[in-house]
Amino acid sequence: MIRKSQKTIIGIILTLAMFLNYGIGVYGLDDEEVFIKNGPRDKKLIALTFDDGPHPKETNEVLDVLKKYNAKATFFIAGKHANWYSKPLIRASEEGHEIGNHTFSHPDISNLSSSQIETEIVNCEEILMKLTGKKPTLFRPPYGSYKREELSKIAKAHGYKIVLWNSIDVRDWQNPPASEIANKISTKAKNGDIILLHDYATNNTVEAMNIFIPEMIEKGFEFVTVSELIGN
C-alpha cells in the first residue's frame, strides 16, 4: 500500500516529467527556454540559418535566392566579417531577415573564460547595432561548442537565446555537391526544424537552395526567421 507521502513524491515526479516533456520535447527548449534546437512541430514552418557571413559574393547570392522565393532566413554574423563587408549585412536586415550574433572573431568559446566570451558577444553586438540599428537577441556559438552552464548565464545576462539546430547538418562548409545538400534537406526536414547552412566560402549552397526551396514550398512548407518559428 502506497503511503500519502509516497503519493506526494510520485505526483511531484510526474508533474516535473510532464513539464520537461513540454519544454523540451514539444518546443525544443530547455534551460528556461534559453537553448533552442527547434520550433513547434504543429505547423509546416522551417528556419534556414546561415553562419559565418557576411561575404561580399555569397551572402548576396543567398539573398537573391531568398528574395526570388519570398523566403526569410536568419543570419548569424561574425563581427569581424561585418566590419569588412557591411553592405550584404545591411541588405539582409533591410529585406526582413533576422540578424543573430556569432561572436566577433569566431573562436571556440569552450576554450575561453567567461569575460572573454562576453567580450566576443558584446563586440559583435556593437557592430550589428551600428549597422542595422537593432539589438540582436539570438546567439549561436561557433562550431556549436560551449560550456552549457557558463553560456546560459552569459546569455541571460545579455538578453540572448542560444540557437542550435536539429540533426540536419549538411556540412555545406565542406562544399559537397549541391544535389547532395538539397536531397538531405528535402528528404529529412520536418515541421519546426532549424537548418544549419553557411554563406561564407560555400559555393554549392546557393545552387542547392535553388533546388530544395521550391521543392519544400511545393510540399507546403514556409521558410521563416528563428524568432518567427518560435513565436517570439
N, C-alpha and C positions, 0 to 999 in steps of 0.2 A: 504493500500500500504506500502511495506517494504522500509524503507529509506536505503541509501547507508551505513550509519554507522551500521545499524542493520544487513545488509547483511555481513558486515565485521566481526562482532561479531559472527554471526551464522557460518560463514566459519571457524573461528578460533576454535570454539567449535567442529565442525565436524572433523576438522583435528586432534585436540587433541584426540577425541574419537577413531579415526582410529589408531592413534599412540599407544594408550593404549591397544587397542584390539590386535594389532600386537605384542606388547611386552609381554602382559600377557596371552591373550587367546591362541595364537599360540605356543609360546615357553615356557610359564610358568615362565617368567622372569619379575621382576619389580625392583623398586628402582635402576634404571640404571644398570639392569642386575646383581645385587648383590645377590638377593634371587632367588633360583632355586627350582621349585617344579616338573618340568617335562621337557622333551625334546620335539623336534618337533614331530608332530603326523603323518608325511607322510611316515615314514619308520618303519618296524617291528623290532625296537630296544627297549630293556629293560635294565635298570641298576639295578642290585641287589646291595644293600648296607648292610654292616654288622657293627653294632655298638658295642662298649664297649670292644672289644678284645685288644690285643691278649690273647688267652687262650691256655695253653700248649697242651690240648687234642682237644678241639672242633675246634679251628682255623685250625689245621692240617687236621681234618676230613673234614671241609668245603673245604679246598684247594684241598683235594683228589678228591672230587666230581666235583669241577670246572674243574680240570685237565682232569678228565675222559670224560667230555662233551665239552672240549675245550671252556669253557665259562670264561669270565672275569668279575670281580666284583670290588667294591670299599669298602675299609675297613676304618671305622672311628675309630681311635685309641685313647684310653685313655692313656696318657703319663705314668702314674704310672704302668699300666699293661705292657707297652712296656719295662719299666725298669726291671720288674720281669721276663717277658717271651719274650725275644728278638728274639729267633730263628724262631718262626712262622711268626713274622712280617717281618723279613729279607727274609724268603722264599716267602711270598706273594709278596713282591716287586720284587724279582728276577724272579718270574714267570709271571710278567707283569700285576699284579693287581695294582689298584690305591690306594694310602695311603692318607687318609684325617685326619684332626685334630679334635679331640673330647674333647679338654681340657686335662689338666694334671690329675686332681683329680675327674672329673665327677660331678661338682656341678650344682645346678640350678642357672645359671648365671643371671637370672632375679632378684636374691637377692643380687648380687654383685655390687660393684662400677665399674666404667669404668677401673680404674687402676688394680683392682683385676681380671677383665675379661682378660685384656691384659696380665697380668702375667700368667694366666692359659693357654692362647693360645701360648705365647712365650715359656714357659717352655716345653709344649708338642712339639712344633715345633723344639726346640733344640734337643730333644731326637730323633725325627723322622729323622732329618737331619743327626745326628750322626750315626744312624743305617742303613739308606738307601742311604745316600748321596744326597737326593733330598729334596727340599723345598716343603712342601705341599701347595696346592693352594685352597683346598676345606675345609670348616669348617662346622660342624654340631653341633648345641647347644644341650647338654644333655637334654633329656625329650622333646625336641622341644620347650623349654621355653626360652624366651628372650624378651628384650625391643627393638622394631624394629629400631627406630632411632639411639639409642645408639650402637647397634650391627652393623648396617650398616656403621656407621662412623669408628668403630674399624676395621671392615673387609676391608674397602677400604684402610685404613692406612697401613695395614699389607699385602695387596695383596691377599685377600681371596674372594671367592664366598661362599655364605651360602647355603648349600644344605639341603632342607627339603624333603618332599615326598608327593605322591599323597594320595588319600583316602584309598589305600590299606595298612593297618597296621594290620597284622595278630596277633599282640600281642604275638609273639612267646616267649617272656620273661616269660610269664605265663605257658609255656610248654603245650599248648593244643595238642591234638593228631596230629601226623604227617599228617594223612589223611585230617584233617580239615585245616591245614596250606596250604597243597598242593592244595586242592579244591578251596580255596578262591583266590589263585594266578592264578590258571589255568582258572578259570571261569571269573575273573574280570579284569585281566591285559590286557592293551591295548598299542598300539604304544606309545613310548615315556615315559612310566611310570618309576618312581623311586620307588623301593620297599624296605621297611624298614624291616630288619631282624637283628638278633644278633648272635654273635659267642662266647658268654660268658654265661655259665650256661643255655644253651638252647639245651637240649639233643635231642628233636624231630625235630629240624630244619634240621639237616643233613639228617635224614630219609626222610623228606618232599622234600628236594632238589632232591633226587633220584627219586621222583615221578613227580614233576612238571617240572623240567628242560627238561627231554626228551619229555614230553607232549607238552611243549611250542616250542621246537625245531621242533617237528613234524608239528606244526601249521605254521612254517616258521619264528619264532622269533629268534633273535640273542641277546645274553647277552654280554653287553659291559660295560666299565667303564663310570662313570658320565661324565668325560671330553670328551670321545668319543661320548657319547649320545648328548651332547650339541654342538658338533663340535668345541671343544676348542683345 
